[in-house]
Amino acid sequence: MILVAIVAGLMEEYTALLTRVLEHLLTDAPFPGRVRFLILRNLPFASSFHHPPLLRASS
């Protein structure tokens, strides 16, 4: 069970790193602005788009 948690953490970090690399590459890519926007918006862990939390915090 601990190994599964470790692998899940590593995969999350790898996905975040891959997303940052793709953001960097696509920012300078010769795509039309709308296409670039759609690609970057659909990347997981996209740093430029913050989605609202699914659950509200209890006050």
PDBQT receptor file of N, H, CA, C and O in Angstrom, charges set to zero:
ATOM      1  N   MET A   1       0.827  -1.191   0.000  1.00  0.00    +0.000 N 
ATOM      2  CA  MET A   1       0.000   0.000   0.000  1.00  0.00    +0.000 C 
ATOM      3  C   MET A   1       0.870   1.252   0.000  1.00  0.00    +0.000 C 
ATOM      4  O   MET A   1       0.555   2.231  -0.677  1.00  0.00    +0.000 OA
ATOM      5  N   ILE A   2       1.957   1.222   0.755  1.00  0.00    +0.000 N 
ATOM      6  H   ILE A   2       2.212   0.427   1.305  1.00  0.00    +0.000 HD
ATOM      7  CA  ILE A   2       2.869   2.362   0.789  1.00  0.00    +0.000 C 
ATOM      8  C   ILE A   2       3.517   2.550  -0.574  1.00  0.00    +0.000 C 
ATOM      9  O   ILE A   2       3.697   3.680  -1.030  1.00  0.00    +0.000 OA
ATOM     10  N   LEU A   3       3.867   1.447  -1.226  1.00  0.00    +0.000 N 
ATOM     11  H   LEU A   3       3.721   0.529  -0.856  1.00  0.00    +0.000 HD
ATOM     12  CA  LEU A   3       4.482   1.522  -2.549  1.00  0.00    +0.000 C 
ATOM     13  C   LEU A   3       3.525   2.159  -3.556  1.00  0.00    +0.000 C 
ATOM     14  O   LEU A   3       3.956   2.938  -4.406  1.00  0.00    +0.000 OA
ATOM     15  N   VAL A   4       2.262   1.845  -3.472  1.00  0.00    +0.000 N 
ATOM     16  H   VAL A   4       1.912   1.212  -2.781  1.00  0.00    +0.000 HD
ATOM     17  CA  VAL A   4       1.267   2.442  -4.365  1.00  0.00    +0.000 C 
ATOM     18  C   VAL A   4       1.208   3.950  -4.151  1.00  0.00    +0.000 C 
ATOM     19  O   VAL A   4       1.128   4.707  -5.118  1.00  0.00    +0.000 OA
ATOM     20  N   ALA A   5       1.246   4.390  -2.906  1.00  0.00    +0.000 N 
ATOM     21  H   ALA A   5       1.311   3.775  -2.121  1.00  0.00    +0.000 HD
ATOM     22  CA  ALA A   5       1.220   5.819  -2.602  1.00  0.00    +0.000 C 
ATOM     23  C   ALA A   5       2.466   6.512  -3.135  1.00  0.00    +0.000 C 
ATOM     24  O   ALA A   5       2.385   7.631  -3.641  1.00  0.00    +0.000 OA
ATOM     25  N   ILE A   6       3.616   5.857  -3.026  1.00  0.00    +0.000 N 
ATOM     26  H   ILE A   6       3.682   4.948  -2.615  1.00  0.00    +0.000 HD
ATOM     27  CA  ILE A   6       4.864   6.438  -3.532  1.00  0.00    +0.000 C 
ATOM     28  C   ILE A   6       4.807   6.571  -5.050  1.00  0.00    +0.000 C 
ATOM     29  O   ILE A   6       5.159   7.616  -5.598  1.00  0.00    +0.000 OA
ATOM     30  N   VAL A   7       4.369   5.522  -5.725  1.00  0.00    +0.000 N 
ATOM     31  H   VAL A   7       4.083   4.673  -5.280  1.00  0.00    +0.000 HD
ATOM     32  CA  VAL A   7       4.277   5.556  -7.189  1.00  0.00    +0.000 C 
ATOM     33  C   VAL A   7       3.263   6.609  -7.636  1.00  0.00    +0.000 C 
ATOM     34  O   VAL A   7       3.498   7.312  -8.618  1.00  0.00    +0.000 OA
ATOM     35  N   ALA A   8       2.147   6.724  -6.930  1.00  0.00    +0.000 N 
ATOM     36  H   ALA A   8       1.956   6.152  -6.132  1.00  0.00    +0.000 HD
ATOM     37  CA  ALA A   8       1.144   7.736  -7.273  1.00  0.00    +0.000 C 
ATOM     38  C   ALA A   8       1.726   9.139  -7.125  1.00  0.00    +0.000 C 
ATOM     39  O   ALA A   8       1.473  10.003  -7.965  1.00  0.00    +0.000 OA
ATOM     40  N   GLY A   9       2.494   9.374  -6.076  1.00  0.00    +0.000 N 
ATOM     41  H   GLY A   9       2.699   8.672  -5.393  1.00  0.00    +0.000 HD
ATOM     42  CA  GLY A   9       3.140  10.670  -5.888  1.00  0.00    +0.000 C 
ATOM     43  C   GLY A   9       4.139  10.973  -6.987  1.00  0.00    +0.000 C 
ATOM     44  O   GLY A   9       4.202  12.096  -7.487  1.00  0.00    +0.000 OA
ATOM     45  N   LEU A  10       4.922   9.967  -7.365  1.00  0.00    +0.000 N 
ATOM     46  H   LEU A  10       4.871   9.054  -6.959  1.00  0.00    +0.000 HD
ATOM     47  CA  LEU A  10       5.888  10.156  -8.450  1.00  0.00    +0.000 C 
ATOM     48  C   LEU A  10       5.185  10.444  -9.776  1.00  0.00    +0.000 C 
ATOM     49  O   LEU A  10       5.634  11.294 -10.545  1.00  0.00    +0.000 OA
ATOM     50  N   MET A  11       4.099   9.746 -10.042  1.00  0.00    +0.000 N 
ATOM     51  H   MET A  11       3.735   9.055  -9.417  1.00  0.00    +0.000 HD
ATOM     52  CA  MET A  11       3.357   9.980 -11.284  1.00  0.00    +0.000 C 
ATOM     53  C   MET A  11       2.753  11.382 -11.313  1.00  0.00    +0.000 C 
ATOM     54  O   MET A  11       2.704  12.020 -12.365  1.00  0.00    +0.000 OA
ATOM     55  N   GLU A  12       2.295  11.859 -10.157  1.00  0.00    +0.000 N 
ATOM     56  H   GLU A  12       2.335  11.341  -9.302  1.00  0.00    +0.000 HD
ATOM     57  CA  GLU A  12       1.742  13.210 -10.090  1.00  0.00    +0.000 C 
ATOM     58  C   GLU A  12       2.824  14.246 -10.378  1.00  0.00    +0.000 C 
ATOM     59  O   GLU A  12       2.591  15.196 -11.124  1.00  0.00    +0.000 OA
ATOM     60  N   GLU A  13       4.005  14.067  -9.790  1.00  0.00    +0.000 N 
ATOM     61  H   GLU A  13       4.195  13.295  -9.183  1.00  0.00    +0.000 HD
ATOM     62  CA  GLU A  13       5.111  14.990 -10.037  1.00  0.00    +0.000 C 
ATOM     63  C   GLU A  13       5.554  14.934 -11.493  1.00  0.00    +0.000 C 
ATOM     64  O   GLU A  13       5.842  15.969 -12.093  1.00  0.00    +0.000 OA
ATOM     65  N   TYR A  14       5.611  13.729 -12.068  1.00  0.00    +0.000 N 
ATOM     66  H   TYR A  14       5.377  12.888 -11.580  1.00  0.00    +0.000 HD
ATOM     67  CA  TYR A  14       6.001  13.566 -13.466  1.00  0.00    +0.000 C 
ATOM     68  C   TYR A  14       4.993  14.251 -14.385  1.00  0.00    +0.000 C 
ATOM     69  O   TYR A  14       5.385  14.913 -15.345  1.00  0.00    +0.000 OA
ATOM     70  N   THR A  15       3.709  14.101 -14.104  1.00  0.00    +0.000 N 
ATOM     71  H   THR A  15       3.390  13.563 -13.323  1.00  0.00    +0.000 HD
ATOM     72  CA  THR A  15       2.676  14.735 -14.922  1.00  0.00    +0.000 C 
ATOM     73  C   THR A  15       2.771  16.251 -14.836  1.00  0.00    +0.000 C 
ATOM     74  O   THR A  15       2.627  16.937 -15.847  1.00  0.00    +0.000 OA
ATOM     75  N   ALA A  16       3.010  16.781 -13.643  1.00  0.00    +0.000 N 
ATOM     76  H   ALA A  16       3.126  16.223 -12.822  1.00  0.00    +0.000 HD
ATOM     77  CA  ALA A  16       3.145  18.226 -13.476  1.00  0.00    +0.000 C 
ATOM     78  C   ALA A  16       4.361  18.741 -14.238  1.00  0.00    +0.000 C 
ATOM     79  O   ALA A  16       4.289  19.791 -14.877  1.00  0.00    +0.000 OA
ATOM     80  N   LEU A  17       5.473  18.020 -14.180  1.00  0.00    +0.000 N 
ATOM     81  H   LEU A  17       5.533  17.167 -13.661  1.00  0.00    +0.000 HD
ATOM     82  CA  LEU A  17       6.676  18.423 -14.906  1.00  0.00    +0.000 C 
ATOM     83  C   LEU A  17       6.437  18.381 -16.410  1.00  0.00    +0.000 C 
ATOM     84  O   LEU A  17       6.808  19.312 -17.124  1.00  0.00    +0.000 OA
ATOM     85  N   LEU A  18       5.825  17.317 -16.889  1.00  0.00    +0.000 N 
ATOM     86  H   LEU A  18       5.524  16.560 -16.308  1.00  0.00    +0.000 HD
ATOM     87  CA  LEU A  18       5.532  17.186 -18.312  1.00  0.00    +0.000 C 
ATOM     88  C   LEU A  18       4.606  18.306 -18.780  1.00  0.00    +0.000 C 
ATOM     89  O   LEU A  18       4.770  18.824 -19.885  1.00  0.00    +0.000 OA
ATOM     90  N   THR A  19       3.648  18.678 -17.961  1.00  0.00    +0.000 N 
ATOM     91  H   THR A  19       3.515  18.257 -17.064  1.00  0.00    +0.000 HD
ATOM     92  CA  THR A  19       2.738  19.769 -18.303  1.00  0.00    +0.000 C 
ATOM     93  C   THR A  19       3.487  21.079 -18.425  1.00  0.00    +0.000 C 
ATOM     94  O   THR A  19       3.248  21.843 -19.361  1.00  0.00    +0.000 OA
ATOM     95  N   ARG A  20       4.403  21.358 -17.483  1.00  0.00    +0.000 N 
ATOM     96  H   ARG A  20       4.597  20.738 -16.722  1.00  0.00    +0.000 HD
ATOM     97  CA  ARG A  20       5.180  22.600 -17.558  1.00  0.00    +0.000 C 
ATOM     98  C   ARG A  20       6.044  22.639 -18.812  1.00  0.00    +0.000 C 
ATOM     99  O   ARG A  20       6.173  23.689 -19.442  1.00  0.00    +0.000 OA
ATOM    100  N   VAL A  21       6.636  21.504 -19.179  1.00  0.00    +0.000 N 
ATOM    101  H   VAL A  21       6.531  20.652 -18.667  1.00  0.00    +0.000 HD
ATOM    102  CA  VAL A  21       7.460  21.447 -20.392  1.00  0.00    +0.000 C 
ATOM    103  C   VAL A  21       6.594  21.697 -21.625  1.00  0.00    +0.000 C 
ATOM    104  O   VAL A  21       6.976  22.466 -22.507  1.00  0.00    +0.000 OA
ATOM    105  N   LEU A  22       5.430  21.052 -21.687  1.00  0.00    +0.000 N 
ATOM    106  H   LEU A  22       5.120  20.428 -20.970  1.00  0.00    +0.000 HD
ATOM    107  CA  LEU A  22       4.535  21.261 -22.826  1.00  0.00    +0.000 C 
ATOM    108  C   LEU A  22       4.035  22.698 -22.897  1.00  0.00    +0.000 C 
ATOM    109  O   LEU A  22       3.921  23.255 -23.988  1.00  0.00    +0.000 OA
ATOM    110  N   GLU A  23       3.734  23.309 -21.747  1.00  0.00    +0.000 N 
ATOM    111  H   GLU A  23       3.826  22.857 -20.860  1.00  0.00    +0.000 HD
ATOM    112  CA  GLU A  23       3.328  24.715 -21.737  1.00  0.00    +0.000 C 
ATOM    113  C   GLU A  23       4.421  25.583 -22.332  1.00  0.00    +0.000 C 
ATOM    114  O   GLU A  23       4.144  26.478 -23.131  1.00  0.00    +0.000 OA
ATOM    115  N   HIS A  24       5.654  25.323 -21.946  1.00  0.00    +0.000 N 
ATOM    116  H   HIS A  24       5.878  24.596 -21.297  1.00  0.00    +0.000 HD
ATOM    117  CA  HIS A  24       6.786  26.100 -22.445  1.00  0.00    +0.000 C 
ATOM    118  C   HIS A  24       6.944  25.931 -23.956  1.00  0.00    +0.000 C 
ATOM    119  O   HIS A  24       7.150  26.908 -24.676  1.00  0.00    +0.000 OA
ATOM    120  N   LEU A  25       6.847  24.690 -24.430  1.00  0.00    +0.000 N 
ATOM    121  H   LEU A  25       6.679  23.896 -23.845  1.00  0.00    +0.000 HD
ATOM    122  CA  LEU A  25       6.992  24.430 -25.864  1.00  0.00    +0.000 C 
ATOM    123  C   LEU A  25       5.840  25.028 -26.674  1.00  0.00    +0.000 C 
ATOM    124  O   LEU A  25       6.062  25.601 -27.741  1.00  0.00    +0.000 OA
ATOM    125  N   LEU A  26       4.621  24.896 -26.172  1.00  0.00    +0.000 N 
ATOM    126  H   LEU A  26       4.441  24.431 -25.306  1.00  0.00    +0.000 HD
ATOM    127  CA  LEU A  26       3.462  25.370 -26.922  1.00  0.00    +0.000 C 
ATOM    128  C   LEU A  26       3.323  26.882 -26.903  1.00  0.00    +0.000 C 
ATOM    129  O   LEU A  26       2.685  27.451 -27.789  1.00  0.00    +0.000 OA
ATOM    130  N   THR A  27       3.905  27.541 -25.918  1.00  0.00    +0.000 N 
ATOM    131  H   THR A  27       4.423  27.079 -25.198  1.00  0.00    +0.000 HD
ATOM    132  CA  THR A  27       3.842  28.996 -25.869  1.00  0.00    +0.000 C 
ATOM    133  C   THR A  27       4.554  29.600 -27.070  1.00  0.00    +0.000 C 
ATOM    134  O   THR A  27       4.110  30.612 -27.613  1.00  0.00    +0.000 OA
ATOM    135  N   ASP A  28       5.652  28.988 -27.485  1.00  0.00    +0.000 N 
ATOM    136  H   ASP A  28       6.012  28.166 -27.044  1.00  0.00    +0.000 HD
ATOM    137  CA  ASP A  28       6.428  29.492 -28.614  1.00  0.00    +0.000 C 
ATOM    138  C   ASP A  28       6.090  28.799 -29.930  1.00  0.00    +0.000 C 
ATOM    139  O   ASP A  28       6.679  29.132 -30.958  1.00  0.00    +0.000 OA
ATOM    140  N   ALA A  29       5.170  27.858 -29.928  1.00  0.00    +0.000 N 
ATOM    141  H   ALA A  29       4.691  27.589 -29.093  1.00  0.00    +0.000 HD
ATOM    142  CA  ALA A  29       4.833  27.107 -31.140  1.00  0.00    +0.000 C 
ATOM    143  C   ALA A  29       4.055  27.990 -32.120  1.00  0.00    +0.000 C 
ATOM    144  O   ALA A  29       3.307  28.875 -31.705  1.00  0.00    +0.000 OA
ATOM    145  N   PRO A  30       4.233  27.746 -33.412  1.00  0.00    +0.000 N 
ATOM    146  CA  PRO A  30       3.553  28.572 -34.426  1.00  0.00    +0.000 C 
ATOM    147  C   PRO A  30       2.107  28.141 -34.680  1.00  0.00    +0.000 C 
ATOM    148  O   PRO A  30       1.722  27.903 -35.825  1.00  0.00    +0.000 OA
ATOM    149  N   PHE A  31       1.313  28.040 -33.625  1.00  0.00    +0.000 N 
ATOM    150  H   PHE A  31       1.626  28.233 -32.695  1.00  0.00    +0.000 HD
ATOM    151  CA  PHE A  31      -0.102  27.714 -33.753  1.00  0.00    +0.000 C 
ATOM    152  C   PHE A  31      -0.906  29.006 -33.693  1.00  0.00    +0.000 C 
ATOM    153  O   PHE A  31      -0.455  29.987 -33.102  1.00  0.00    +0.000 OA
ATOM    154  N   PRO A  32      -2.085  29.020 -34.293  1.00  0.00    +0.000 N 
ATOM    155  CA  PRO A  32      -2.974  30.171 -34.090  1.00  0.00    +0.000 C 
ATOM    156  C   PRO A  32      -3.317  30.296 -32.602  1.00  0.00    +0.000 C 
ATOM    157  O   PRO A  32      -3.333  29.301 -31.877  1.00  0.00    +0.000 OA
ATOM    158  N   GLY A  33      -3.584  31.500 -32.165  1.00  0.00    +0.000 N 
ATOM    159  H   GLY A  33      -3.570  32.308 -32.754  1.00  0.00    +0.000 HD
ATOM    160  CA  GLY A  33      -3.838  31.752 -30.747  1.00  0.00    +0.000 C 
ATOM    161  C   GLY A  33      -4.946  30.903 -30.160  1.00  0.00    +0.000 C 
ATOM    162  O   GLY A  33      -4.827  30.421 -29.033  1.00  0.00    +0.000 OA
ATOM    163  N   ARG A  34      -6.027  30.710 -30.912  1.00  0.00    +0.000 N 
ATOM    164  H   ARG A  34      -6.123  31.101 -31.827  1.00  0.00    +0.000 HD
ATOM    165  CA  ARG A  34      -7.163  29.931 -30.401  1.00  0.00    +0.000 C 
ATOM    166  C   ARG A  34      -6.779  28.465 -30.197  1.00  0.00    +0.000 C 
ATOM    167  O   ARG A  34      -7.173  27.854 -29.205  1.00  0.00    +0.000 OA
ATOM    168  N   VAL A  35      -6.013  27.901 -31.129  1.00  0.00    +0.000 N 
ATOM    169  H   VAL A  35      -5.692  28.397 -31.936  1.00  0.00    +0.000 HD
ATOM    170  CA  VAL A  35      -5.577  26.507 -31.008  1.00  0.00    +0.000 C 
ATOM    171  C   VAL A  35      -4.649  26.355 -29.810  1.00  0.00    +0.000 C 
ATOM    172  O   VAL A  35      -4.785  25.409 -29.033  1.00  0.00    +0.000 OA
ATOM    173  N   ARG A  36      -3.708  27.281 -29.656  1.00  0.00    +0.000 N 
ATOM    174  H   ARG A  36      -3.598  28.049 -30.287  1.00  0.00    +0.000 HD
ATOM    175  CA  ARG A  36      -2.781  27.248 -28.525  1.00  0.00    +0.000 C 
ATOM    176  C   ARG A  36      -3.546  27.334 -27.210  1.00  0.00    +0.000 C 
ATOM    177  O   ARG A  36      -3.241  26.617 -26.257  1.00  0.00    +0.000 OA
ATOM    178  N   PHE A  37      -4.546  28.219 -27.165  1.00  0.00    +0.000 N 
ATOM    179  H   PHE A  37      -4.794  28.802 -27.939  1.00  0.00    +0.000 HD
ATOM    180  CA  PHE A  37      -5.366  28.371 -25.964  1.00  0.00    +0.000 C 
ATOM    181  C   PHE A  37      -6.080  27.065 -25.620  1.00  0.00    +0.000 C 
ATOM    182  O   PHE A  37      -6.084  26.649 -24.461  1.00  0.00    +0.000 OA
ATOM    183  N   LEU A  38      -6.681  26.419 -26.614  1.00  0.00    +0.000 N 
ATOM    184  H   LEU A  38      -6.678  26.756 -27.555  1.00  0.00    +0.000 HD
ATOM    185  CA  LEU A  38      -7.409  25.171 -26.363  1.00  0.00    +0.000 C 
ATOM    186  C   LEU A  38      -6.483  24.060 -25.885  1.00  0.00    +0.000 C 
ATOM    187  O   LEU A  38      -6.843  23.294 -24.992  1.00  0.00    +0.000 OA
ATOM    188  N   ILE A  39      -5.298  23.966 -26.470  1.00  0.00    +0.000 N 
ATOM    189  H   ILE A  39      -5.005  24.589 -27.196  1.00  0.00    +0.000 HD
ATOM    190  CA  ILE A  39      -4.342  22.933 -26.057  1.00  0.00    +0.000 C 
ATOM    191  C   ILE A  39      -3.892  23.181 -24.623  1.00  0.00    +0.000 C 
ATOM    192  O   ILE A  39      -3.913  22.270 -23.796  1.00  0.00    +0.000 OA
ATOM    193  N   LEU A  40      -3.487  24.409 -24.330  1.00  0.00    +0.000 N 
ATOM    194  H   LEU A  40      -3.470  25.149 -25.002  1.00  0.00    +0.000 HD
ATOM    195  CA  LEU A  40      -2.989  24.720 -22.988  1.00  0.00    +0.000 C 
ATOM    196  C   LEU A  40      -4.088  24.588 -21.939  1.00  0.00    +0.000 C 
ATOM    197  O   LEU A  40      -3.819  24.185 -20.808  1.00  0.00    +0.000 OA
ATOM    198  N   ARG A  41      -5.314  24.923 -22.302  1.00  0.00    +0.000 N 
ATOM    199  H   ARG A  41      -5.533  25.250 -23.221  1.00  0.00    +0.000 HD
ATOM    200  CA  ARG A  41      -6.418  24.838 -21.343  1.00  0.00    +0.000 C 
ATOM    201  C   ARG A  41      -6.718  23.396 -20.957  1.00  0.00    +0.000 C 
ATOM    202  O   ARG A  41      -7.150  23.130 -19.836  1.00  0.00    +0.000 OA
ATOM    203  N   ASN A  42      -6.495  22.472 -21.869  1.00  0.00    +0.000 N 
ATOM    204  H   ASN A  42      -6.144  22.687 -22.780  1.00  0.00    +0.000 HD
ATOM    205  CA  ASN A  42      -6.841  21.077 -21.617  1.00  0.00    +0.000 C 
ATOM    206  C   ASN A  42      -5.713  20.264 -20.998  1.00  0.00    +0.000 C 
ATOM    207  O   ASN A  42      -5.885  19.071 -20.747  1.00  0.00    +0.000 OA
ATOM    208  N   LEU A  43      -4.568  20.879 -20.746  1.00  0.00    +0.000 N 
ATOM    209  H   LEU A  43      -4.428  21.848 -20.950  1.00  0.00    +0.000 HD
ATOM    210  CA  LEU A  43      -3.483  20.158 -20.088  1.00  0.00    +0.000 C 
ATOM    211  C   LEU A  43      -3.819  19.960 -18.612  1.00  0.00    +0.000 C 
ATOM    212  O   LEU A  43      -4.327  20.878 -17.968  1.00  0.00    +0.000 OA
ATOM    213  N   PRO A  44      -3.542  18.777 -18.069  1.00  0.00    +0.000 N 
ATOM    214  CA  PRO A  44      -3.756  18.601 -16.635  1.00  0.00    +0.000 C 
ATOM    215  C   PRO A  44      -2.732  19.410 -15.850  1.00  0.00    +0.000 C 
ATOM    216  O   PRO A  44      -1.604  19.589 -16.310  1.00  0.00    +0.000 OA
ATOM    217  N   PHE A  45      -3.099  19.886 -14.708  1.00  0.00    +0.000 N 
ATOM    218  H   PHE A  45      -4.015  19.740 -14.335  1.00  0.00    +0.000 HD
ATOM    219  CA  PHE A  45      -2.218  20.673 -13.847  1.00  0.00    +0.000 C 
ATOM    220  C   PHE A  45      -1.768  21.959 -14.516  1.00  0.00    +0.000 C 
ATOM    221  O   PHE A  45      -0.688  22.461 -14.206  1.00  0.00    +0.000 OA
ATOM    222  N   ALA A  46      -2.559  22.501 -15.418  1.00  0.00    +0.000 N 
ATOM    223  H   ALA A  46      -3.436  22.092 -15.670  1.00  0.00    +0.000 HD
ATOM    224  CA  ALA A  46      -2.174  23.726 -16.108  1.00  0.00    +0.000 C 
ATOM    225  C   ALA A  46      -2.045  24.854 -15.098  1.00  0.00    +0.000 C 
ATOM    226  O   ALA A  46      -2.978  25.129 -14.344  1.00  0.00    +0.000 OA
ATOM    227  N   SER A  47      -0.896  25.503 -15.082  1.00  0.00    +0.000 N 
ATOM    228  H   SER A  47      -0.137  25.280 -15.694  1.00  0.00    +0.000 HD
ATOM    229  CA  SER A  47      -0.640  26.536 -14.082  1.00  0.00    +0.000 C 
ATOM    230  C   SER A  47      -1.358  27.839 -14.409  1.00  0.00    +0.000 C 
ATOM    231  O   SER A  47      -1.620  28.636 -13.508  1.00  0.00    +0.000 OA
ATOM    232  N   SER A  48      -1.681  28.073 -15.678  1.00  0.00    +0.000 N 
ATOM    233  H   SER A  48      -1.468  27.425 -16.410  1.00  0.00    +0.000 HD
ATOM    234  CA  SER A  48      -2.294  29.339 -16.046  1.00  0.00    +0.000 C 
ATOM    235  C   SER A  48      -3.808  29.344 -15.846  1.00  0.00    +0.000 C 
ATOM    236  O   SER A  48      -4.438  30.395 -15.969  1.00  0.00    +0.000 OA
ATOM    237  N   PHE A  49      -4.398  28.201 -15.541  1.00  0.00    +0.000 N 
ATOM    238  H   PHE A  49      -3.887  27.347 -15.440  1.00  0.00    +0.000 HD
ATOM    239  CA  PHE A  49      -5.834  28.121 -15.342  1.00  0.00    +0.000 C 
ATOM    240  C   PHE A  49      -6.108  27.494 -13.985  1.00  0.00    +0.000 C 
ATOM    241  O   PHE A  49      -5.674  26.377 -13.703  1.00  0.00    +0.000 OA
ATOM    242  N   HIS A  50      -6.835  28.225 -13.151  1.00  0.00    +0.000 N 
ATOM    243  H   HIS A  50      -7.188  29.132 -13.381  1.00  0.00    +0.000 HD
ATOM    244  CA  HIS A  50      -7.164  27.718 -11.825  1.00  0.00    +0.000 C 
ATOM    245  C   HIS A  50      -8.659  27.443 -11.779  1.00  0.00    +0.000 C 
ATOM    246  O   HIS A  50      -9.474  28.353 -11.927  1.00  0.00    +0.000 OA
ATOM    247  N   HIS A  51      -9.004  26.193 -11.576  1.00  0.00    +0.000 N 
ATOM    248  H   HIS A  51      -8.341  25.454 -11.456  1.00  0.00    +0.000 HD
ATOM    249  CA  HIS A  51     -10.402  25.815 -11.499  1.00  0.00    +0.000 C 
ATOM    250  C   HIS A  51     -10.882  25.993 -10.066  1.00  0.00    +0.000 C 
ATOM    251  O   HIS A  51     -10.115  25.773  -9.129  1.00  0.00    +0.000 OA
ATOM    252  N   PRO A  52     -12.132  26.386  -9.881  1.00  0.00    +0.000 N 
ATOM    253  CA  PRO A  52     -12.643  26.526  -8.513  1.00  0.00    +0.000 C 
ATOM    254  C   PRO A  52     -12.687  25.167  -7.822  1.00  0.00    +0.000 C 
ATOM    255  O   PRO A  52     -12.870  24.145  -8.483  1.00  0.00    +0.000 OA
ATOM    256  N   PRO A  53     -12.523  25.144  -6.507  1.00  0.00    +0.000 N 
ATOM    257  CA  PRO A  53     -12.563  23.868  -5.788  1.00  0.00    +0.000 C 
ATOM    258  C   PRO A  53     -13.939  23.218  -5.906  1.00  0.00    +0.000 C 
ATOM    259  O   PRO A  53     -14.961  23.898  -5.994  1.00  0.00    +0.000 OA
ATOM    260  N   LEU A  54     -13.938  21.890  -5.906  1.00  0.00    +0.000 N 
ATOM    261  H   LEU A  54     -13.107  21.338  -5.835  1.00  0.00    +0.000 HD
ATOM    262  CA  LEU A  54     -15.190  21.163  -6.045  1.00  0.00    +0.000 C 
ATOM    263  C   LEU A  54     -16.022  21.211  -4.776  1.00  0.00    +0.000 C 
ATOM    264  O   LEU A  54     -17.251  21.202  -4.843  1.00  0.00    +0.000 OA
ATOM    265  N   LEU A  55     -15.376  21.262  -3.632  1.00  0.00    +0.000 N 
ATOM    266  H   LEU A  55     -14.377  21.269  -3.578  1.00  0.00    +0.000 HD
ATOM    267  CA  LEU A  55     -16.073  21.290  -2.347  1.00  0.00    +0.000 C 
ATOM    268  C   LEU A  55     -15.770  22.599  -1.637  1.00  0.00    +0.000 C 
ATOM    269  O   LEU A  55     -14.647  23.101  -1.683  1.00  0.00    +0.000 OA
ATOM    270  N   ARG A  56     -16.766  23.133  -0.993  1.00  0.00    +0.000 N 
ATOM    271  H   ARG A  56     -17.678  22.725  -0.955  1.00  0.00    +0.000 HD
ATOM    272  CA  ARG A  56     -16.542  24.352  -0.221  1.00  0.00    +0.000 C 
ATOM    273  C   ARG A  56     -16.008  23.996   1.154  1.00  0.00    +0.000 C 
ATOM    274  O   ARG A  56     -16.408  22.995   1.749  1.00  0.00    +0.000 OA
ATOM    275  N   ALA A  57     -15.111  24.814   1.645  1.00  0.00    +0.000 N 
ATOM    276  H   ALA A  57     -14.786  25.626   1.161  1.00  0.00    +0.000 HD
ATOM    277  CA  ALA A  57     -14.563  24.598   2.982  1.00  0.00    +0.000 C 
ATOM    278  C   ALA A  57     -15.610  24.985   4.025  1.00  0.00    +0.000 C 
ATOM    279  O   ALA A  57     -16.346  25.956   3.851  1.00  0.00    +0.000 OA
ATOM    280  N   SER A  58     -15.665  24.229   5.082  1.00  0.00    +0.000 N 
ATOM    281  H   SER A  58     -15.067  23.440   5.223  1.00  0.00    +0.000 HD
ATOM    282  CA  SER A  58     -16.608  24.530   6.165  1.00  0.00    +0.000 C 
ATOM    283  C   SER A  58     -16.101  25.710   6.965  1.00  0.00    +0.000 C 
ATOM    284  O   SER A  58     -14.921  25.767   7.310  1.00  0.00    +0.000 OA
ATOM    285  N   SER A  59     -16.987  26.660   7.266  1.00  0.00    +0.000 N 
ATOM    286  H   SER A  59     -17.945  26.614   6.985  1.00  0.00    +0.000 HD
ATOM    287  CA  SER A  59     -16.584  27.843   8.039  1.00  0.00    +0.000 C 
ATOM    288  C   SER A  59     -16.913  27.669   9.498  1.00  0.00    +0.000 C 
ATOM    289  O   SER A  59     -16.646  28.562  10.301  1.00  0.00    +0.000 OA
TER     290      SER A  59
